[in-house]
Amino acid sequence: MAKSRKARDASAVDDLSGGAGAPAKLVRDSFTMPADDFALVAVLKGRALQMQRPAKKSELLRAGLRALSGLSPQALTKALDALAPVKAGRPKKK
């Protein structure tokens, strides 16, 4: 029987942690975000560059995930509620 998405995601997190010294497994995925959020990535990349620390989009997203993981449940809920909803799925081809 196929694993549910939650089970796959949970096992992927376990796999990514790996052992000491073991290279992390990389997972490719795609997602959609509003143009304002995408522009925010460019702003953050510029701020990192000003600090002589160039950053890739994936580094910013990973850093954001680590920052979110340290929030209290109430603060995380507040941050998620502040986001505009995004329609799931791929846009229709024109």
C-alpha positions as a Markdown table, in Angstrom:
| # | Residue | x | y | z |
|---|---|---|---|---|
| 1 | Met | 0.0 | 0.0 | 0.0 |
| 2 | Ala | 1.3 | 3.5 | -0.8 |
| 3 | Lys | 2.3 | 5.8 | 2.0 |
| 4 | Ser | 0.2 | 8.9 | 2.7 |
| 5 | Arg | 1.8 | 12.2 | 2.0 |
| 6 | Lys | 2.2 | 13.0 | 5.7 |
| 7 | Ala | 4.0 | 9.7 | 6.2 |
| 8 | Arg | 6.3 | 10.4 | 3.3 |
| 9 | Asp | 7.0 | 13.9 | 4.5 |
| 10 | Ala | 7.8 | 12.7 | 8.0 |
| 11 | Ser | 10.1 | 9.9 | 6.7 |
| 12 | Ala | 11.8 | 12.5 | 4.4 |
| 13 | Val | 12.6 | 14.7 | 7.4 |
| 14 | Asp | 14.0 | 11.6 | 9.3 |
| 15 | Asp | 16.0 | 10.7 | 6.2 |
| 16 | Leu | 17.4 | 14.2 | 5.8 |
| 17 | Ser | 18.7 | 14.4 | 9.4 |
| 18 | Gly | 21.1 | 11.5 | 8.5 |
| 19 | Gly | 23.9 | 10.5 | 10.8 |
| 20 | Ala | 26.9 | 12.4 | 11.9 |
| 21 | Gly | 29.1 | 13.2 | 8.9 |
| 22 | Ala | 26.7 | 11.6 | 6.5 |
| 23 | Pro | 25.8 | 13.9 | 3.5 |
| 24 | Ala | 22.2 | 15.1 | 3.6 |
| 25 | Lys | 19.7 | 13.6 | 1.1 |
| 26 | Leu | 18.5 | 16.3 | -1.3 |
| 27 | Val | 14.8 | 16.4 | -2.3 |
| 28 | Arg | 13.6 | 18.4 | -5.3 |
| 29 | Asp | 10.1 | 20.0 | -5.1 |
| 30 | Ser | 8.2 | 22.8 | -6.7 |
| 31 | Phe | 5.7 | 25.3 | -5.3 |
| 32 | Thr | 3.8 | 28.4 | -6.1 |
| 33 | Met | 4.1 | 31.7 | -4.3 |
| 34 | Pro | 2.6 | 35.2 | -4.8 |
| 35 | Ala | 4.7 | 37.7 | -6.7 |
| 36 | Asp | 5.1 | 39.8 | -3.6 |
| 37 | Asp | 6.7 | 36.9 | -1.7 |
| 38 | Phe | 8.9 | 36.2 | -4.7 |
| 39 | Ala | 10.0 | 39.8 | -4.7 |
| 40 | Leu | 10.8 | 39.5 | -1.0 |
| 41 | Val | 13.2 | 36.8 | -1.8 |
| 42 | Ala | 15.1 | 39.2 | -4.1 |
| 43 | Val | 15.1 | 41.8 | -1.4 |
| 44 | Leu | 16.5 | 39.4 | 1.1 |
| 45 | Lys | 19.1 | 38.2 | -1.4 |
| 46 | Gly | 20.1 | 41.9 | -1.8 |
| 47 | Arg | 20.4 | 42.4 | 2.0 |
| 48 | Ala | 22.6 | 39.3 | 2.3 |
| 49 | Leu | 24.8 | 40.6 | -0.5 |
| 50 | Gln | 25.2 | 43.9 | 1.3 |
| 51 | Met | 26.6 | 41.9 | 4.2 |
| 52 | Gln | 29.1 | 40.3 | 1.9 |
| 53 | Arg | 27.2 | 37.0 | 2.3 |
| 54 | Pro | 25.6 | 36.1 | -1.1 |
| 55 | Ala | 22.6 | 33.8 | -0.5 |
| 56 | Lys | 20.7 | 31.5 | -2.8 |
| 57 | Lys | 16.9 | 31.3 | -2.8 |
| 58 | Ser | 17.1 | 27.8 | -1.3 |
| 59 | Glu | 19.3 | 29.1 | 1.5 |
| 60 | Leu | 16.8 | 31.8 | 2.3 |
| 61 | Leu | 13.9 | 29.3 | 2.4 |
| 62 | Arg | 15.9 | 26.9 | 4.5 |
| 63 | Ala | 16.8 | 29.7 | 7.0 |
| 64 | Gly | 13.2 | 30.8 | 7.1 |
| 65 | Leu | 12.1 | 27.2 | 7.9 |
| 66 | Arg | 14.7 | 27.1 | 10.8 |
| 67 | Ala | 13.4 | 30.4 | 12.1 |
| 68 | Leu | 9.8 | 29.3 | 11.9 |
| 69 | Ser | 10.6 | 26.0 | 13.7 |
| 70 | Gly | 11.8 | 28.1 | 16.7 |
| 71 | Leu | 8.5 | 29.9 | 17.1 |
| 72 | Ser | 5.9 | 29.1 | 19.7 |
| 73 | Pro | 2.8 | 27.4 | 18.4 |
| 74 | Gln | 0.8 | 30.7 | 18.9 |
| 75 | Ala | 3.5 | 32.7 | 17.0 |
| 76 | Leu | 3.6 | 30.1 | 14.2 |
| 77 | Thr | -0.2 | 30.3 | 13.9 |
| 78 | Lys | -0.1 | 34.1 | 13.8 |
| 79 | Ala | 2.6 | 34.0 | 11.0 |
| 80 | Leu | 0.6 | 31.5 | 9.0 |
| 81 | Asp | -2.6 | 33.4 | 9.4 |
| 82 | Ala | -0.8 | 36.6 | 8.1 |
| 83 | Leu | -0.2 | 34.9 | 4.7 |
| 84 | Ala | -2.5 | 35.4 | 1.8 |
| 85 | Pro | -4.1 | 32.1 | 0.6 |
| 86 | Val | -2.6 | 30.6 | -2.6 |
| 87 | Lys | -4.6 | 28.4 | -4.9 |
| 88 | Ala | -3.2 | 24.9 | -4.9 |
| 89 | Gly | -2.1 | 23.2 | -8.1 |
| 90 | Arg | -0.5 | 24.3 | -11.3 |
| 91 | Pro | -2.0 | 27.2 | -13.3 |
| 92 | Lys | -3.9 | 26.4 | -16.4 |
| 93 | Lys | -2.0 | 26.8 | -19.7 |
| 94 | Lys | -3.2 | 29.6 | -21.9 |
